[in-house]
Amino acid sequence: MISTRRRYLALPLLTVLFAAVSCSASEDVAVPSPKGEAARHCRALHKELPQTVDGLKRGTPEPVSDFTAIWGDPAVKLRCGVPKPDVLTYGSEHYNPKADAAEVNGVEWLFEKQEDGYRFTTVLRKAFVEVTVPRKYAPEVDVLTDLGRAVKKTVPVGV
């Protein structure tokens, strides 16, 4: 009888424990898989990334990776070593040689409007760095000013 009672008491405790774990302050970020030189540049970038971006404090993405970073809630998400964007890939269904791009603090970025904000991706660099910014932080481009120095320092120009 005692073992049955313990089992019934354990169920509510386990439910509370799982709920607490699932409500963590981190946010899921899909981890890219850069290889070789791109992976080295991304690891170097990760070490140089600022603790704040546009006033937002850096958090911990899930899973933890040298290729991702987040700031704020909802999170501004950075992924380094992503594939070349379809809009820049000749022959892709979404190829657009006139896609919106601009230089911010010495780094050229592709601008793509999303459902809830913008996705920015570096161009003309040896690794593609993608930054998604929720609409809540409009003007979304402001986060790029804080990332430019780290990108310029660690991801060289080249294709």
Buried (B, 14 or more C-beta within 10 A) or exposed (E): EEEEEEEEEEEEEEEEEEEEEEEEEEBEBEBBEBEEEBBBBBBBBBEBBBEEBBEBEBBBBBEEBBBBBBBBEBBBBBBBBBEEBBBBEEEEEEEBEEBEBEEBEEBBBBBBEEEEBBBBBBBEBBBBBBBBBBEEBEEBBBBBEBBBBBBBEBBEEEE
